[in-house]
Amino acid sequence: MAGRSLDRTRSELTDFLIHHRNKLTPADVGLPSTGRRRTPGLRREEVATLAGVGLTWYTWFEQGRDINVSESFLLSVSKALKLDDAECCHLFLLAHRRPPPVEAYQWQTIPPLVQTLMDDMARPAYVMNLRWDVIAWNAVADNLFGFSDREPGERNMMRLLFADPALRRRLPDWRRDAPRLLAQFRCDLAAAPEDPAMQELIDALAKLSPDFRRWWEQPNHEAYRYGIGTILDAESNPREYEHATLLVDEHRHLRMVVYFSSSASSG
């Protein structure tokens, strides 16, 4: 049973690599066209050259032979074949390797339909990456947090929470909300504990906020949340919110946080 399973995986690996090799043309990867080609897509030697690996080794890999390949080999092949994050993870799994560590600091764009979904909402919604950088939002969320008025590096919910005095004045339950959001952020850190961009943010906030530094050193495990519970509106009236978190892209760790008025959710 185990042997048949391994053979099937090797066959899937071969099919996967050939499929993605055939999808590309020399022009797609910056290679000159050499006239009429007998086979579609890229040749094996072209993939090996683009990946910076030996032709024999790549050929054996594509044939599903029982060889050990490194993480750097797989990443180089993924880059040569122009695989996206999900496809790259799938290649690692087919090669019986753990997927590469995620990068927390990614300023990806979101699919247009996801933006349309948020724009159609009558409630605040925004999309965050693993580092809690806000990379997309709707108009209602912009009115609440002023994302479009900030520089990209300032559109980070941890930075807003601990290093923005103007926002903090609008959060009457800040000392209840902030530790809970920080507890959730700490959980997300576990997915990329060595990511330099994540560590850079933590170091910066520890310098900027004594509260962040204290709570980071003495973690709170009582409650976790992705959104702020109470926010003062333009007339200084407190608005109570509950939240739902929707997965936008599993492999890139993109999540949409939607704010619901507590009165609406209870009614």
PyRosetta script that sets phi, psi and omega in degrees:
from pyrosetta import init, pose_from_sequence

init()
pose = pose_from_sequence("MAGRSLDRTRSELTDFLIHHRNKLTPADVGLPSTGRRRTPGLRREEVATLAGVGLTWYTWFEQGRDINVSESFLLSVSKALKLDDAECCHLFLLAHRRPPPVEAYQWQTIPPLVQTLMDDMARPAYVMNLRWDVIAWNAVADNLFGFSDREPGERNMMRLLFADPALRRRLPDWRRDAPRLLAQFRCDLAAAPEDPAMQELIDALAKLSPDFRRWWEQPNHEAYRYGIGTILDAESNPREYEHATLLVDEHRHLRMVVYFSSSASSG")
pose.set_psi(1, -45.4)
pose.set_omega(1, -179.3)
pose.set_phi(2, -63.9)
pose.set_psi(2, -39.7)
pose.set_omega(2, -179.5)
pose.set_phi(3, -64.9)
pose.set_psi(3, -43.8)
pose.set_omega(3, 179.1)
pose.set_phi(4, -62.6)
pose.set_psi(4, -37.5)
pose.set_omega(4, 178.3)
pose.set_phi(5, -64.0)
pose.set_psi(5, -42.7)
pose.set_omega(5, 179.7)
pose.set_phi(6, -65.9)
pose.set_psi(6, -42.1)
pose.set_omega(6, 178.5)
pose.set_phi(7, -61.5)
pose.set_psi(7, -40.9)
pose.set_omega(7, 179.6)
pose.set_phi(8, -63.2)
pose.set_psi(8, -41.0)
pose.set_omega(8, 179.3)
pose.set_phi(9, -64.0)
pose.set_psi(9, -40.6)
pose.set_omega(9, 179.6)
pose.set_phi(10, -64.2)
pose.set_psi(10, -37.9)
pose.set_omega(10, 177.2)
pose.set_phi(11, -64.6)
pose.set_psi(11, -41.3)
pose.set_omega(11, 177.9)
pose.set_phi(12, -64.6)
pose.set_psi(12, -37.5)
pose.set_omega(12, 177.5)
pose.set_phi(13, -62.1)
pose.set_psi(13, -46.6)
pose.set_omega(13, 178.8)
pose.set_phi(14, -59.8)
pose.set_psi(14, -47.6)
pose.set_omega(14, -179.9)
pose.set_phi(15, -61.5)
pose.set_psi(15, -40.4)
pose.set_omega(15, -178.8)
pose.set_phi(16, -62.6)
pose.set_psi(16, -48.1)
pose.set_omega(16, -177.2)
pose.set_phi(17, -66.4)
pose.set_psi(17, -43.4)
pose.set_omega(17, 179.8)
pose.set_phi(18, -64.7)
pose.set_psi(18, -41.1)
pose.set_omega(18, 179.6)
pose.set_phi(19, -58.6)
pose.set_psi(19, -48.3)
pose.set_omega(19, -177.1)
pose.set_phi(20, -74.1)
pose.set_psi(20, -29.4)
pose.set_omega(20, 175.4)
pose.set_phi(21, -66.8)
pose.set_psi(21, -39.9)
pose.set_omega(21, -178.9)
pose.set_phi(22, -73.4)
pose.set_psi(22, -19.3)
pose.set_omega(22, 179.2)
pose.set_phi(23, -72.8)
pose.set_psi(23, -23.1)
pose.set_omega(23, -173.6)
pose.set_phi(24, -96.3)
pose.set_psi(24, 150.3)
pose.set_omega(24, 171.5)
pose.set_phi(25, -113.0)
pose.set_psi(25, 161.6)
pose.set_omega(25, 176.5)
pose.set_phi(26, -53.5)
pose.set_psi(26, -38.2)
pose.set_omega(26, -179.6)
pose.set_phi(27, -63.8)
pose.set_psi(27, -31.7)
pose.set_omega(27, -179.6)
pose.set_phi(28, -62.6)
pose.set_psi(28, -29.0)
pose.set_omega(28, -175.2)
pose.set_phi(29, -113.9)
pose.set_psi(29, 14.0)
pose.set_omega(29, 175.2)
pose.set_phi(30, 80.4)
pose.set_psi(30, 20.1)
pose.set_omega(30, 178.1)
pose.set_phi(31, -98.6)
pose.set_psi(31, 147.5)
pose.set_omega(31, 178.4)
pose.set_phi(32, -70.4)
pose.set_psi(32, 146.8)
pose.set_omega(32, 176.6)
pose.set_phi(33, -77.0)
pose.set_psi(33, 136.9)
pose.set_omega(33, -177.5)
pose.set_phi(34, -110.4)
pose.set_psi(34, 34.4)
pose.set_omega(34, 178.5)
pose.set_phi(35, 82.3)
pose.set_psi(35, -154.2)
pose.set_omega(35, -174.9)
pose.set_phi(36, -68.6)
pose.set_psi(36, 134.7)
pose.set_omega(36, -178.2)
pose.set_phi(37, -116.0)
pose.set_psi(37, 138.8)
pose.set_omega(37, -177.1)
pose.set_phi(38, -75.3)
pose.set_psi(38, -24.1)
pose.set_omega(38, -179.3)
pose.set_phi(39, -123.8)
pose.set_psi(39, 150.1)
pose.set_omega(39, 178.7)
pose.set_phi(40, -73.8)
pose.set_psi(40, 158.5)
pose.set_omega(40, 173.3)
pose.set_phi(41, 74.4)
pose.set_psi(41, -159.2)
pose.set_omega(41, -178.9)
pose.set_phi(42, -87.2)
pose.set_psi(42, 152.7)
pose.set_omega(42, 172.5)
pose.set_phi(43, -83.2)
pose.set_psi(43, 160.9)
pose.set_omega(43, 178.3)
pose.set_phi(44, -59.2)
pose.set_psi(44, -42.1)
pose.set_omega(44, -178.1)
pose.set_phi(45, -65.2)
pose.set_psi(45, -28.8)
pose.set_omega(45, 177.5)
pose.set_phi(46, -71.6)
pose.set_psi(46, -40.8)
pose.set_omega(46, 177.2)
pose.set_phi(47, -63.7)
pose.set_psi(47, -44.0)
pose.set_omega(47, -179.7)
pose.set_phi(48, -61.4)
pose.set_psi(48, -42.0)
pose.set_omega(48, 179.3)
pose.set_phi(49, -65.0)
pose.set_psi(49, -45.1)
pose.set_omega(49, -180.0)
pose.set_phi(50, -63.0)
pose.set_psi(50, -36.0)
pose.set_omega(50, -178.5)
pose.set_phi(51, -83.2)
pose.set_psi(51, -13.2)
pose.set_omega(51, -178.6)
pose.set_phi(52, 71.6)
pose.set_psi(52, 33.0)
pose.set_omega(52, 179.7)
pose.set_phi(53, -122.6)
pose.set_psi(53, 163.5)
pose.set_omega(53, 179.9)
pose.set_phi(54, -68.7)
pose.set_psi(54, 142.1)
pose.set_omega(54, -179.0)
pose.set_phi(55, -62.1)
pose.set_psi(55, -43.8)
pose.set_omega(55, -179.6)
pose.set_phi(56, -61.2)
pose.set_psi(56, -44.5)
pose.set_omega(56, -178.7)
pose.set_phi(57, -64.6)
pose.set_psi(57, -43.0)
pose.set_omega(57, 178.5)
pose.set_phi(58, -65.4)
pose.set_psi(58, -40.3)
pose.set_omega(58, 179.3)
pose.set_phi(59, -60.7)
pose.set_psi(59, -46.5)
pose.set_omega(59, 178.0)
pose.set_phi(60, -61.2)
pose.set_psi(60, -39.1)
pose.set_omega(60, 179.6)
pose.set_phi(61, -63.7)
pose.set_psi(61, -46.7)
pose.set_omega(61, -179.2)
pose.set_phi(62, -65.4)
pose.set_psi(62, -31.9)
pose.set_omega(62, 178.3)
pose.set_phi(63, -76.0)
pose.set_psi(63, -5.8)
pose.set_omega(63, 178.2)
pose.set_phi(64, 77.9)
pose.set_psi(64, 24.1)
pose.set_omega(64, 179.4)
pose.set_phi(65, -70.0)
pose.set_psi(65, 160.2)
pose.set_omega(65, -175.9)
pose.set_phi(66, -81.5)
pose.set_psi(66, 79.5)
pose.set_omega(66, 177.9)
pose.set_phi(67, -125.7)
pose.set_psi(67, 155.1)
pose.set_omega(67, 177.1)
pose.set_phi(68, -95.7)
pose.set_psi(68, 128.3)
pose.set_omega(68, 178.3)
pose.set_phi(69, -120.1)
pose.set_psi(69, 149.1)
pose.set_omega(69, -176.2)
pose.set_phi(70, -86.7)
pose.set_psi(70, 167.7)
pose.set_omega(70, 175.3)
pose.set_phi(71, -61.7)
pose.set_psi(71, -41.0)
pose.set_omega(71, -179.3)
pose.set_phi(72, -64.6)
pose.set_psi(72, -35.9)
pose.set_omega(72, 176.3)
pose.set_phi(73, -61.0)
pose.set_psi(73, -48.7)
pose.set_omega(73, -178.5)
pose.set_phi(74, -64.1)
pose.set_psi(74, -39.9)
pose.set_omega(74, 178.5)
pose.set_phi(75, -66.3)
pose.set_psi(75, -37.7)
pose.set_omega(75, 179.7)
pose.set_phi(76, -66.9)
pose.set_psi(76, -42.2)
pose.set_omega(76, 177.2)
pose.set_phi(77, -64.7)
pose.set_psi(77, -41.3)
pose.set_omega(77, 178.2)
pose.set_phi(78, -59.3)
pose.set_psi(78, -43.2)
pose.set_omega(78, 179.6)
pose.set_phi(79, -66.1)
pose.set_psi(79, -42.0)
pose.set_omega(79, -179.8)
pose.set_phi(80, -62.9)
pose.set_psi(80, -36.8)
pose.set_omega(80, -179.0)
pose.set_phi(81, -88.9)
pose.set_psi(81, 2.4)
pose.set_omega(81, 178.5)
pose.set_phi(82, 56.4)
pose.set_psi(82, 45.2)
pose.set_omega(82, 177.3)
pose.set_phi(83, -76.5)
pose.set_psi(83, 144.0)
pose.set_omega(83, 173.6)
pose.set_phi(84, -82.7)
pose.set_psi(84, -178.9)
pose.set_omega(84, -174.5)
pose.set_phi(85, -59.9)
pose.set_psi(85, -44.0)
pose.set_omega(85, -178.7)
pose.set_phi(86, -65.2)
pose.set_psi(86, -41.9)
pose.set_omega(86, 179.3)
pose.set_phi(87, -66.8)
pose.set_psi(87, -37.3)
pose.set_omega(87, 177.5)
pose.set_phi(88, -62.9)
pose.set_psi(88, -44.8)
pose.set_omega(88, 177.9)
pose.set_phi(89, -61.5)
pose.set_psi(89, -39.3)
pose.set_omega(89, 179.7)
pose.set_phi(90, -64.7)
pose.set_psi(90, -40.1)
pose.set_omega(90, 176.9)
pose.set_phi(91, -60.1)
pose.set_psi(91, -44.2)
pose.set_omega(91, 178.9)
pose.set_phi(92, -59.5)
pose.set_psi(92, -42.2)
pose.set_omega(92, -178.9)
pose.set_phi(93, -67.6)
pose.set_psi(93, -39.5)
pose.set_omega(93, 177.8)
pose.set_phi(94, -64.6)
pose.set_psi(94, -30.9)
pose.set_omega(94, 178.7)
pose.set_phi(95, -86.7)
pose.set_psi(95, 8.5)
pose.set_omega(95, 178.9)
pose.set_phi(96, 59.9)
pose.set_psi(96, 42.9)
pose.set_omega(96, 175.3)
pose.set_phi(97, -126.4)
pose.set_psi(97, 151.8)
pose.set_omega(97, 174.3)
pose.set_phi(98, -65.9)
pose.set_psi(98, 143.5)
pose.set_omega(98, 176.6)
pose.set_phi(99, -58.4)
pose.set_psi(99, 153.1)
pose.set_omega(99, 179.5)
pose.set_phi(100, -64.1)
pose.set_psi(100, 154.1)
pose.set_omega(100, 178.8)
pose.set_phi(101, -61.6)
pose.set_psi(101, 144.0)
pose.set_omega(101, -179.5)
pose.set_phi(102, -73.3)
pose.set_psi(102, 155.6)
pose.set_omega(102, 173.8)
pose.set_phi(103, -101.0)
pose.set_psi(103, 120.6)
pose.set_omega(103, -175.6)
pose.set_phi(104, -72.5)
pose.set_psi(104, -30.6)
pose.set_omega(104, -172.3)
pose.set_phi(105, -99.4)
pose.set_psi(105, 86.8)
pose.set_omega(105, -178.7)
pose.set_phi(106, -130.8)
pose.set_psi(106, 123.9)
pose.set_omega(106, -179.0)
pose.set_phi(107, -99.7)
pose.set_psi(107, 56.8)
pose.set_omega(107, -178.2)
pose.set_phi(108, -70.9)
pose.set_psi(108, 158.7)
pose.set_omega(108, 166.7)
pose.set_phi(109, -88.8)
pose.set_psi(109, 158.1)
pose.set_omega(109, 178.3)
pose.set_phi(110, -102.0)
pose.set_psi(110, 159.2)
pose.set_omega(110, 177.2)
pose.set_phi(111, -58.6)
pose.set_psi(111, 142.4)
pose.set_omega(111, -179.3)
pose.set_phi(112, -54.9)
pose.set_psi(112, -35.4)
pose.set_omega(112, -179.0)
pose.set_phi(113, -67.2)
pose.set_psi(113, -30.0)
pose.set_omega(113, 176.8)
pose.set_phi(114, -68.9)
pose.set_psi(114, -41.2)
pose.set_omega(114, 176.6)
pose.set_phi(115, -63.5)
pose.set_psi(115, -40.9)
pose.set_omega(115, 177.6)
pose.set_phi(116, -61.2)
pose.set_psi(116, -41.6)
pose.set_omega(116, 177.9)
pose.set_phi(117, -58.8)
pose.set_psi(117, -46.5)
pose.set_omega(117, 179.3)
pose.set_phi(118, -64.7)
pose.set_psi(118, -41.7)
pose.set_omega(118, -179.0)
pose.set_phi(119, -62.7)
pose.set_psi(119, -29.2)
pose.set_omega(119, 179.9)
pose.set_phi(120, -79.4)
pose.set_psi(120, -10.2)
pose.set_omega(120, -178.8)
pose.set_phi(121, -79.1)
pose.set_psi(121, 145.2)
pose.set_omega(121, 176.3)
pose.set_phi(122, -95.6)
pose.set_psi(122, 9.7)
pose.set_omega(122, -178.8)
pose.set_phi(123, -128.9)
pose.set_psi(123, 157.3)
pose.set_omega(123, -177.9)
pose.set_phi(124, -60.9)
pose.set_psi(124, 138.4)
pose.set_omega(124, 176.9)
pose.set_phi(125, -153.7)
pose.set_psi(125, 140.1)
pose.set_omega(125, 175.6)
pose.set_phi(126, -148.0)
pose.set_psi(126, 160.7)
pose.set_omega(126, -179.9)
pose.set_phi(127, -111.4)
pose.set_psi(127, 131.4)
pose.set_omega(127, 179.1)
pose.set_phi(128, -118.6)
pose.set_psi(128, 153.3)
pose.set_omega(128, 169.3)
pose.set_phi(129, -93.6)
pose.set_psi(129, -171.9)
pose.set_omega(129, -175.4)
pose.set_phi(130, -63.7)
pose.set_psi(130, -29.7)
pose.set_omega(130, -178.7)
pose.set_phi(131, -84.1)
pose.set_psi(131, 0.5)
pose.set_omega(131, -178.8)
pose.set_phi(132, 71.3)
pose.set_psi(132, 24.7)
pose.set_omega(132, 168.6)
pose.set_phi(133, -76.2)
pose.set_psi(133, 131.5)
pose.set_omega(133, 179.0)
pose.set_phi(134, -85.5)
pose.set_psi(134, 115.2)
pose.set_omega(134, -174.9)
pose.set_phi(135, -106.4)
pose.set_psi(135, -10.5)
pose.set_omega(135, 176.9)
pose.set_phi(136, -159.9)
pose.set_psi(136, 154.4)
pose.set_omega(136, -177.3)
pose.set_phi(137, -161.6)
pose.set_psi(137, 167.5)
pose.set_omega(137, 173.2)
pose.set_phi(138, -105.0)
pose.set_psi(138, 175.6)
pose.set_omega(138, -174.7)
pose.set_phi(139, -64.2)
pose.set_psi(139, -34.2)
pose.set_omega(139, -178.5)
pose.set_phi(140, -67.0)
pose.set_psi(140, -41.2)
pose.set_omega(140, 176.9)
pose.set_phi(141, -67.9)
pose.set_psi(141, -34.9)
pose.set_omega(141, 178.8)
pose.set_phi(142, -64.6)
pose.set_psi(142, -39.7)
pose.set_omega(142, 176.8)
pose.set_phi(143, -64.1)
pose.set_psi(143, -31.5)
pose.set_omega(143, -177.0)
pose.set_phi(144, -80.2)
pose.set_psi(144, -40.4)
pose.set_omega(144, -173.1)
pose.set_phi(145, -116.7)
pose.set_psi(145, -12.0)
pose.set_omega(145, 178.8)
pose.set_phi(146, 66.2)
pose.set_psi(146, 41.0)
pose.set_omega(146, -177.5)
pose.set_phi(147, -60.4)
pose.set_psi(147, -42.9)
pose.set_omega(147, -174.3)
pose.set_phi(148, -68.5)
pose.set_psi(148, -17.5)
pose.set_omega(148, 179.0)
pose.set_phi(149, -87.8)
pose.set_psi(149, -1.0)
pose.set_omega(149, -175.7)
pose.set_phi(150, -109.2)
pose.set_psi(150, 154.4)
pose.set_omega(150, 172.3)
pose.set_phi(151, -68.9)
pose.set_psi(151, 152.3)
pose.set_omega(151, -178.3)
pose.set_phi(152, -52.3)
pose.set_psi(152, -40.0)
pose.set_omega(152, -178.9)
pose.set_phi(153, -67.5)
pose.set_psi(153, -17.4)
pose.set_omega(153, 179.7)
pose.set_phi(154, -93.1)
pose.set_psi(154, -7.9)
pose.set_omega(154, -179.7)
pose.set_phi(155, -86.3)
pose.set_psi(155, 65.7)
pose.set_omega(155, -179.9)
pose.set_phi(156, -133.8)
pose.set_psi(156, 125.9)
pose.set_omega(156, -172.4)
pose.set_phi(157, -66.2)
pose.set_psi(157, -33.1)
pose.set_omega(157, 176.2)
pose.set_phi(158, -67.6)
pose.set_psi(158, -41.7)
pose.set_omega(158, 179.3)
pose.set_phi(159, -66.0)
pose.set_psi(159, -41.7)
pose.set_omega(159, 178.0)
pose.set_phi(160, -63.3)
pose.set_psi(160, -40.5)
pose.set_omega(160, -175.1)
pose.set_phi(161, -68.7)
pose.set_psi(161, -38.7)
pose.set_omega(161, -172.4)
pose.set_phi(162, -108.5)
pose.set_psi(162, -11.4)
pose.set_omega(162, -174.3)
pose.set_phi(163, -132.6)
pose.set_psi(163, 17.2)
pose.set_omega(163, 178.5)
pose.set_phi(164, -121.9)
pose.set_psi(164, 98.5)
pose.set_omega(164, -177.3)
pose.set_phi(165, -59.4)
pose.set_psi(165, -36.2)
pose.set_omega(165, -178.0)
pose.set_phi(166, -63.7)
pose.set_psi(166, -43.8)
pose.set_omega(166, 178.3)
pose.set_phi(167, -68.7)
pose.set_psi(167, -39.2)
pose.set_omega(167, -177.7)
pose.set_phi(168, -60.7)
pose.set_psi(168, -34.9)
pose.set_omega(168, 178.7)
pose.set_phi(169, -66.2)
pose.set_psi(169, -18.9)
pose.set_omega(169, -179.7)
pose.set_phi(170, -95.2)
pose.set_psi(170, 7.1)
pose.set_omega(170, -177.8)
pose.set_phi(171, -117.6)
pose.set_psi(171, 88.0)
pose.set_omega(171, -176.0)
pose.set_phi(172, -63.1)
pose.set_psi(172, -26.0)
pose.set_omega(172, 179.4)
pose.set_phi(173, -106.6)
pose.set_psi(173, 34.8)
pose.set_omega(173, -175.4)
pose.set_phi(174, -55.4)
pose.set_psi(174, -42.2)
pose.set_omega(174, -176.7)
pose.set_phi(175, -72.0)
pose.set_psi(175, -12.0)
pose.set_omega(175, 171.3)
pose.set_phi(176, -92.6)
pose.set_psi(176, -42.7)
pose.set_omega(176, -175.0)
pose.set_phi(177, -74.5)
pose.set_psi(177, -44.4)
pose.set_omega(177, -172.2)
pose.set_phi(178, -59.0)
pose.set_psi(178, -46.5)
pose.set_omega(178, 179.0)
pose.set_phi(179, -62.9)
pose.set_psi(179, -31.1)
pose.set_omega(179, -179.1)
pose.set_phi(180, -71.7)
pose.set_psi(180, -41.0)
pose.set_omega(180, 176.3)
pose.set_phi(181, -67.3)
pose.set_psi(181, -37.6)
pose.set_omega(181, 178.6)
pose.set_phi(182, -65.0)
pose.set_psi(182, -36.3)
pose.set_omega(182, 177.4)
pose.set_phi(183, -63.0)
pose.set_psi(183, -39.5)
pose.set_omega(183, 177.8)
pose.set_phi(184, -68.4)
pose.set_psi(184, -40.9)
pose.set_omega(184, 177.8)
pose.set_phi(185, -60.0)
pose.set_psi(185, -39.6)
pose.set_omega(185, 178.6)
pose.set_phi(186, -62.9)
pose.set_psi(186, -38.2)
pose.set_omega(186, 176.5)
pose.set_phi(187, -62.9)
pose.set_psi(187, -41.3)
pose.set_omega(187, 179.4)
pose.set_phi(188, -66.2)
pose.set_psi(188, -32.8)
pose.set_omega(188, 178.6)
pose.set_phi(189, -58.5)
pose.set_psi(189, -29.9)
pose.set_omega(189, -177.9)
pose.set_phi(190, -62.2)
pose.set_psi(190, -21.8)
pose.set_omega(190, 178.6)
pose.set_phi(191, -77.9)
pose.set_psi(191, -19.5)
pose.set_omega(191, -179.7)
pose.set_phi(192, -149.0)
pose.set_psi(192, 62.2)
pose.set_omega(192, -172.4)
pose.set_phi(193, -66.5)
pose.set_psi(193, -22.8)
pose.set_omega(193, -178.1)
pose.set_phi(194, -102.0)
pose.set_psi(194, 4.8)
pose.set_omega(194, -177.0)
pose.set_phi(195, -65.3)
pose.set_psi(195, 122.9)
pose.set_omega(195, -175.9)
pose.set_phi(196, -63.8)
pose.set_psi(196, -34.8)
pose.set_omega(196, -180.0)
pose.set_phi(197, -67.8)
pose.set_psi(197, -36.7)
pose.set_omega(197, 176.9)
pose.set_phi(198, -65.5)
pose.set_psi(198, -44.6)
pose.set_omega(198, -179.3)
pose.set_phi(199, -66.6)
pose.set_psi(199, -35.4)
pose.set_omega(199, 177.3)
pose.set_phi(200, -61.8)
pose.set_psi(200, -41.5)
pose.set_omega(200, 178.1)
pose.set_phi(201, -64.5)
pose.set_psi(201, -44.1)
pose.set_omega(201, -179.9)
pose.set_phi(202, -61.5)
pose.set_psi(202, -44.8)
pose.set_omega(202, 179.7)
pose.set_phi(203, -62.8)
pose.set_psi(203, -41.3)
pose.set_omega(203, -179.2)
pose.set_phi(204, -65.5)
pose.set_psi(204, -43.4)
pose.set_omega(204, -179.2)
pose.set_phi(205, -69.3)
pose.set_psi(205, -32.3)
pose.set_omega(205, 177.0)
pose.set_phi(206, -64.5)
pose.set_psi(206, -31.8)
pose.set_omega(206, 177.6)
pose.set_phi(207, -78.1)
pose.set_psi(207, -34.8)
pose.set_omega(207, -175.1)
pose.set_phi(208, -82.1)
pose.set_psi(208, -29.0)
pose.set_omega(208, -171.6)
pose.set_phi(209, -132.3)
pose.set_psi(209, 113.5)
pose.set_omega(209, 174.3)
pose.set_phi(210, -60.2)
pose.set_psi(210, -34.0)
pose.set_omega(210, 179.1)
pose.set_phi(211, -65.4)
pose.set_psi(211, -44.3)
pose.set_omega(211, 177.6)
pose.set_phi(212, -59.1)
pose.set_psi(212, -46.9)
pose.set_omega(212, -177.4)
pose.set_phi(213, -60.8)
pose.set_psi(213, -43.2)
pose.set_omega(213, -178.1)
pose.set_phi(214, -67.2)
pose.set_psi(214, -46.0)
pose.set_omega(214, -178.4)
pose.set_phi(215, -71.0)
pose.set_psi(215, -29.1)
pose.set_omega(215, 177.7)
pose.set_phi(216, -68.2)
pose.set_psi(216, -37.4)
pose.set_omega(216, -179.8)
pose.set_phi(217, -78.6)
pose.set_psi(217, -24.2)
pose.set_omega(217, 179.2)
pose.set_phi(218, -126.0)
pose.set_psi(218, 78.3)
pose.set_omega(218, -171.2)
pose.set_phi(219, -62.8)
pose.set_psi(219, 148.6)
pose.set_omega(219, 177.4)
pose.set_phi(220, -104.3)
pose.set_psi(220, 122.3)
pose.set_omega(220, -179.3)
pose.set_phi(221, -112.1)
pose.set_psi(221, 16.0)
pose.set_omega(221, -174.8)
pose.set_phi(222, -79.6)
pose.set_psi(222, -34.0)
pose.set_omega(222, -176.2)
pose.set_phi(223, -152.3)
pose.set_psi(223, 152.4)
pose.set_omega(223, -179.4)
pose.set_phi(224, -134.2)
pose.set_psi(224, 144.0)
pose.set_omega(224, 175.7)
pose.set_phi(225, -160.3)
pose.set_psi(225, 156.5)
pose.set_omega(225, 179.5)
pose.set_phi(226, -100.0)
pose.set_psi(226, -16.1)
pose.set_omega(226, -175.6)
pose.set_phi(227, -127.2)
pose.set_psi(227, 164.3)
pose.set_omega(227, -179.3)
pose.set_phi(228, -83.2)
pose.set_psi(228, 135.3)
pose.set_omega(228, -173.1)
pose.set_phi(229, -80.3)
pose.set_psi(229, -41.2)
pose.set_omega(229, -175.7)
pose.set_phi(230, -132.1)
pose.set_psi(230, 127.5)
pose.set_omega(230, -179.4)
pose.set_phi(231, -135.2)
pose.set_psi(231, 135.5)
pose.set_omega(231, 175.4)
pose.set_phi(232, -79.0)
pose.set_psi(232, 133.6)
pose.set_omega(232, 177.2)
pose.set_phi(233, -82.7)
pose.set_psi(233, -171.4)
pose.set_omega(233, -175.8)
pose.set_phi(234, -62.8)
pose.set_psi(234, -23.9)
pose.set_omega(234, 178.9)
pose.set_phi(235, -97.8)
pose.set_psi(235, 14.2)
pose.set_omega(235, 179.3)
pose.set_phi(236, 65.0)
pose.set_psi(236, 24.2)
pose.set_omega(236, 174.7)
pose.set_phi(237, -90.7)
pose.set_psi(237, 133.4)
pose.set_omega(237, -179.7)
pose.set_phi(238, -72.0)
pose.set_psi(238, 132.9)
pose.set_omega(238, 175.3)
pose.set_phi(239, -113.7)
pose.set_psi(239, 124.4)
pose.set_omega(239, -179.5)
pose.set_phi(240, -93.5)
pose.set_psi(240, 135.0)
pose.set_omega(240, -177.3)
pose.set_phi(241, -128.8)
pose.set_psi(241, 145.9)
pose.set_omega(241, 163.4)
pose.set_phi(242, -114.2)
pose.set_psi(242, 168.4)
pose.set_omega(242, -170.0)
pose.set_phi(243, -138.0)
pose.set_psi(243, 151.5)
pose.set_omega(243, 169.5)
pose.set_phi(244, -127.9)
pose.set_psi(244, 141.5)
pose.set_omega(244, -180.0)
pose.set_phi(245, -115.6)
pose.set_psi(245, 123.4)
pose.set_omega(245, -177.8)
pose.set_phi(246, -112.3)
pose.set_psi(246, 138.8)
pose.set_omega(246, 179.3)
pose.set_phi(247, -80.3)
pose.set_psi(247, 122.7)
pose.set_omega(247, 178.4)
pose.set_phi(248, -95.6)
pose.set_psi(248, -44.6)
pose.set_omega(248, -180.0)
pose.set_phi(249, -148.6)
pose.set_psi(249, 110.2)
pose.set_omega(249, -175.4)
pose.set_phi(250, -63.6)
pose.set_psi(250, -42.4)
pose.set_omega(250, -172.9)
pose.set_phi(251, -77.0)
pose.set_psi(251, -27.4)
pose.set_omega(251, 177.2)
pose.set_phi(252, -98.1)
pose.set_psi(252, 4.7)
pose.set_omega(252, 177.7)
pose.set_phi(253, 55.9)
pose.set_psi(253, 44.1)
pose.set_omega(253, 175.9)
pose.set_phi(254, -98.0)
pose.set_psi(254, 129.5)
pose.set_omega(254, -178.5)
pose.set_phi(255, -130.8)
pose.set_psi(255, 143.9)
pose.set_omega(255, 174.8)
pose.set_phi(256, -100.7)
pose.set_psi(256, 128.0)
pose.set_omega(256, 176.3)
pose.set_phi(257, -105.2)
pose.set_psi(257, 121.6)
pose.set_omega(257, -178.2)
pose.set_phi(258, -112.7)
pose.set_psi(258, 130.5)
pose.set_omega(258, -179.3)
pose.set_phi(259, -97.0)
pose.set_psi(259, 128.3)
pose.set_omega(259, 177.4)
pose.set_phi(260, -116.8)
pose.set_psi(260, 131.3)
pose.set_omega(260, 174.2)
pose.set_phi(261, -60.5)
pose.set_psi(261, 132.6)
pose.set_omega(261, -178.1)
pose.set_phi(262, -59.0)
pose.set_psi(262, -36.5)
pose.set_omega(262, 179.3)
pose.set_phi(263, -64.6)
pose.set_psi(263, -37.6)
pose.set_omega(263, 179.6)
pose.set_phi(264, -71.3)
pose.set_psi(264, -39.7)
pose.set_omega(264, -177.5)
pose.set_phi(265, -71.0)
pose.set_psi(265, -27.5)
pose.set_omega(265, -179.6)
pose.set_phi(266, -88.3)
pose.set_psi(266, -15.5)
pose.set_omega(266, -179.8)
pose.set_phi(267, -92.4)
pose.dump_pdb("model.pdb")
